[in-house]
């Protein structure tokens, strides 16, 4: 993967695309040819696939533009201004969207190759250029799960556990993304240690004023407990029992939360919202990646998406818990150094071969009461 500073000149983009359009090549036995600009139908189908990728707060921080050689991925203002864990979440989402684009592209007979333009500079909105080449349409089983994938926040996930053959399928997905890996947290020792880390980080989201504001700012209380929303997290998707809702509504006001924390309410929420669901799940896993943190975040997103799609095909429910590994990153958010060091040390011991990025649980569960919607695909498109 090639990383360029965000502010590098546009001619570097032109040179990169030109390099991708040299005569026909053979990659992994697949014959490819340079192709004309994407048709309207191809572009819209690819945009729909990208829109189906997971995103922080159910809000994508990129846009897609069709160009002569394929696609350009452009940053929104929100992504350009994001720092710390918010930026990393955006990169994980970008990795997931890229995976969706490549899966859908293969089904359309299009191979998309990414040249990344991510860096710390300020300037160009270009995140990545995706050069397109014609190839024989390839059947990808995961493609049928793109729009079906969703989060499920019901408290209890049940078994049985994955069969050896099913676990092998997950191992194959892991092997398909270079630089990323899947770590199972299902032994009593690893489950116990990881639960402590998850619980502490999730409790901090209700103890820390900045994190509290960020969390409650993403929840769409305005749509009620039974309706969906095209952006943000609809309140009904939280799967809170009716008797818990009044208290949760009261806690969205920081003065109320701060007083409640004197009684240890933030610790109870960490147990209820994270520890217990993860403890009860048949499988608990973490996605890791190696290399520079921004490259690793993209690769973690790619693998996360493939695993999530695989779980969807198997009929398994899936929920992500990103706080504990992300808060372990230096400068990621405004938590104490003591907590950050504890999280970093804990995840390094559990995942010595790579940096942890995303924890998730899997199991069987009833369908969610409310699923978050998606904006119109038009909102993702940049048109001439």
SULRA-V264676 format. One record per pair of residues at least 6 apart in sequence whose C-alpha atoms are under 8 Angstrom apart, sorted by the first residue. I is the first residue (numbers start at 1). J is the second residue. Records with the same first field share a line. If there is no record, write none. Layout:
I = J  J
This chain:
1 = 114  115  116  295
2 = 115  116  117
3 = 115  116  117  118  119  295
4 = 116  117  118  119
5 = 117  118  119  120  121
6 = 117  118  119  120  121  122  123  124  125  126  127
7 = 119  121  122  123  124
8 = 123  124
9 = 124
10 = 124
13 = 129
16 = 115
17 = 69  129  131
20 = 131
21 = 34  69  131
22 = 34
23 = 33  34
24 = 31  32  33  34
25 = 31  32  33
26 = 32
30 = 135  136
31 = 135  136
32 = 111  133  134  135  136
33 = 133  134  135
34 = 132  133  134
35 = 69  132  133  134
36 = 68  69
37 = 66  67  68  69  70
38 = 66  67  68  70
42 = 108
43 = 66
44 = 377
45 = 104
46 = 101  104  105
47 = 64  101  377  380  381
48 = 377
49 = 97  100  101  104  146  147
50 = 97  98  100  101
51 = 60  97  374  377  380
52 = 97  100  146  147  149  374
53 = 93  96  97  100  146  305
54 = 93  96  97  305
55 = 89  90  93
56 = 89  90  93
57 = 218  219  231  232  233
58 = 230  231  232  233  372  374
59 = 231  232
60 = 90  93
61 = 75  76  77  78  79  90
62 = 73  74  75  76  79  94  380
63 = 73  74  75  76  379  380  381  382
64 = 71  72  73  74  380  381  382
65 = 71  72  73  74  381  382  383
66 = 72  382  383
69 = 130  131  132
70 = 112  129  130  131  132
71 = 129  130  131  132
72 = 126  127  128  129  130
73 = 126  127  128  129  130
74 = 125  126  127  128
75 = 125  126  127
76 = 125
79 = 87  90
80 = 122  125
83 = 332
84 = 331  332  333
85 = 326  327  329  332  333
86 = 332
88 = 294  297  326
89 = 297
91 = 294  297  298  301
92 = 297  298  299  300  301  302
93 = 298  301
94 = 298  301
95 = 297  298  299  300  301  302
96 = 298  301  302  303  304  305
97 = 302
98 = 302
99 = 302  305  306
100 = 143  146  305
101 = 112
102 = 111  112
103 = 140  142  143
104 = 143
105 = 111  112
106 = 135  136  137  138  139  140
107 = 137  138  139  140  143
108 = 137  138
109 = 134  135  136  137  138
110 = 132  133  134  135  136  137
111 = 132  133  134  135
112 = 130  131  132  133
113 = 130  131  132
114 = 128  129  130  131
115 = 128  129  130  131
116 = 127  128  129
117 = 126  127  128  129
118 = 127  128  294
142 = 306  309  310  313
145 = 309  310  312  313
146 = 309
148 = 312
149 = 308  309  312
150 = 318  371
151 = 317  318  319  320  368  371
152 = 237  317  318  319  365  367  368
153 = 237  238  239  319  368
154 = 238  239  365  366  368
155 = 239  273  276  277
156 = 277  280  281  365
157 = 277  280  281  282  317  362  363  364  365
158 = 280  281  282  363  364  365
159 = 281  282  363  364
160 = 282  363
161 = 282  283  363
169 = 310
170 = 307  310
171 = 182
173 = 303  306  307
174 = 180  181  182  303  307
175 = 181
177 = 299  302  303
178 = 299
179 = 289  290  291  296  299
180 = 287  288  289  290  296  299  300  303  354
181 = 287  288  289  300  303  354
182 = 285  286  287  288
183 = 285  286  287  288  351
184 = 283  284  285  286
185 = 191  194  283  284  285  286
186 = 282  283  284  285
190 = 350
191 = 279  284
193 = 346
194 = 346  347  350
195 = 275  278  279
196 = 275
197 = 324  343  346  347
198 = 274  275  321  323  324
199 = 267  270  271  274  275
200 = 267  270  324
201 = 270  323  324  327
202 = 269  270  273  274  323  324
203 = 266  267  268  269  270  271
204 = 211  266  335
205 = 211  212  215
206 = 212  257  266  269
207 = 257  258  261  266
208 = 335
209 = 254
210 = 334
211 = 334
212 = 252  254
213 = 254
216 = 252
218 = 232  233
219 = 232  233  234  235
220 = 229  232  233  234  235
221 = 234  235
223 = 229  234  235
224 = 234  235  236
225 = 234  235  236
226 = 235  236  369  370
227 = 234  236  370
228 = 234  236  237  370  371  372  373
229 = 372  373  374
230 = 372  373  374  375
231 = 372  373  374  375
232 = 372
233 = 372
234 = 370  371  372
236 = 369  370
237 = 368  369  370  371  372
239 = 368  369
250 = 256  257
251 = 257
260 = 266
261 = 267
274 = 321
278 = 284  361
281 = 361  362  363
282 = 361  362  363
283 = 361  362  363
284 = 359  360  361  362
285 = 359  360  361
286 = 356  357  358  359  360
287 = 300  303  304  356  357  358  359
288 = 300  351  354  355  356  357  358
289 = 296  297  299  300  354  355  356  357
290 = 296  353  354  355
297 = 357
300 = 357  358
304 = 358
308 = 318
311 = 317  318  362
315 = 364
316 = 362  363  364  365
317 = 362  363  364  365
318 = 360  361  362  363
319 = 360  361  362
320 = 358  359  360  361
321 = 358  359  360
322 = 357  358  359  360
323 = 358
324 = 343
325 = 343  344  347  356  357  358  359
326 = 332  356  357  358
327 = 333  335  340  343
328 = 340  341  342  343  344
329 = 340  344
330 = 340
347 = 355  356
348 = 354  355  356
